[in-house]
Amino acid sequence: MNNRINALNRQKATAYIIYFLTFGIMMLVGTFRDLEIDKALFNYQNSFAYFMEQYGMLPQNILKLCAYSALIASYHKVDDALDIAQSLAPFIARLREVRALRAIYFVLHHLIYASFVYSAFIGSNEFLNALLTPSAGGNLQDILVDAGVSKAVAIALWTVVRLSLVALAVFLFSRINKDALKAFELMAIAGIIAYEGIELIILLKDIFHRIRFREMIAFSHGLVDENGWTHRGDADIPREWINDTSFKAFTRWYKIGADYGVYSEPTSFPSGHTAAGSFVMLLPLLAGKFKNAEKWFLPSFAISFAYLLTLGITRLIRGAHYMTDVASAAIIMFTLMLIITAVLNSIERYSQKRLRKNND
């Protein structure tokens, strides 16, 4: 057992060093060469980069559906939940003897369960919209209405599809063994908390106000709306346009940018797509929770890391971000996930220790 734990810890240390070293070097290099790197890689019509722009955020889009479905499948009875709470706060033992409070616990328990169901339902909408909108131009409800189906029928069918997806996800989670479900439960909580980290990315975007590379090209070549703001629409942006583009609005990542009243997307730093794609890194963290985890951690890390790095590079190719935008988002989000999972793992170990002590 100790050998397995030591092997897994070595793998984790190696993987995390590779992750932070890679994105740290990217951050350092980009600090001095951001603009030159984008000029070298820019290819706005690259089909793979366009595909990743449309679907690269799916790890975030599917998170709520999977996380809340796992919590529904693993949801504890009231007594189980109170046992865990009591291990952390012993005074709860006295409260459990009060009959009126047990009624409150019972109601609260079912309200929380209902909130999980509702959140999974909302998550199904996020996932299906992200999956359907780029290819079909809208969700199923919109497609049916455009096809002549009444709005009431379209809403009903869309609701059935979403509920069916939630039911399928809960069923699949409920079919896995108890130990695996427990691991999914903890990582679901970690994912839900980390999901709020996207707000930090949005806040930083608003603070730094950095102009996207492609917006400067668009403005320099007349891709603007009637108000003079940049508007790319469906227009092509050839590489050759770089040669006569004014990049005066470019700023280093650590400086506050200005949109000059013409740039409609001063939201380059950090990369939202990379932040959303970073949720794929929950997979190796989840793999590390299983028995024989040393067999699964490195493959899951390699796949997740490759996905995130590929997504980041395609953001440069599309001219949507700079290297420091991508690196900063990857560093911020994975650091947040590591902190959250470390805290949750500590709470889990402590509660288990207290439960064993109380039982003895």
Disulfide bonds with the S-S distance in Angstrom:
none
